[in-house]
Amino acid sequence: MQLISTLRKKMKTARKNLPQSFQSDAAIAIYKKFMQLNLLKEKNNIAGYLSVNGEVDTLLFQQAIWHAKKNYFLPVMTGTPDEKLLFHPYNSATKTQHVNFNIIEPVPSDPILPQQLDLVLVPLVAFDEKCQRIGMGKGFYDKTFAFRKNYPSPLLIGLAYEMQRTHQLKLNDWDVALDIIITEQHVYYKK
C-alpha cells in the first residue's frame, strides 16, 4: 500500500507542476481524440468534473456536450458513510460551491443515480495500459461504480496526461477499471 501512496504523491505533484501551456495544449489534444471516438451521438446523460490541481481541463468537453444538447452532470460528494457520489445537473446557470479537496460542486438539486448515466469522464492521478487507475485515494469513484463489475454502463473514460502512465498497477479487488483512457498521445482500451 505504501507504494501506491508514494506513487500518488509523486504523480499529483508532477501533474500540478506541468506548465500551463502544456496543460492547455494537452487538453485540446485529448478533447480531439475524444471527439474522434464519436460517442456523443449515442449518449444522453454524461457526467464530467471541474478540474483542479492540474487535472485535465474539461471545459471543451462541457461545451461540446451542451452544444450537442445532452444532459451534463457533475459529481457531488454525499457525505454518507459509503462515500458514494451523486450526479447533479450542470449548466451555465448552475450555482456552485467549494467543498473538501478544493473541489467545486454544483449546489445539489435533482440528482441522477450513477446507473442512469451513459458516459462518465473520470479524473485520475495515475494509470496503466490496462486502464486501471488510481485516484485521490478516497475511493469515491470505485465505490460509486462498483456495480459496473456486473453491468456494462455507464462507459467510464479517464482523462490524463501521458506522463501519468505507469507500469502495471497492483490494485485491490474493489478498484474499478476504466473502459478507455485518453491522453494527449494515445487512446487506451481496457484489456
Secondary structure by P-SEA (a helix, b strand, c coil): caaaaaaaaaaaaaaaaccaaaaaaaaaaaaaaaaaacccccccbbbbbbcccccccaaaaaaaaaaaccbbbbbbccccccbbbbbbbbcccbbbbbccccccccccccccccccccccccccccccccccccccccaaaaaaacccccccccbbbbbbccccccccccccccbbbbcbbbccccccccc
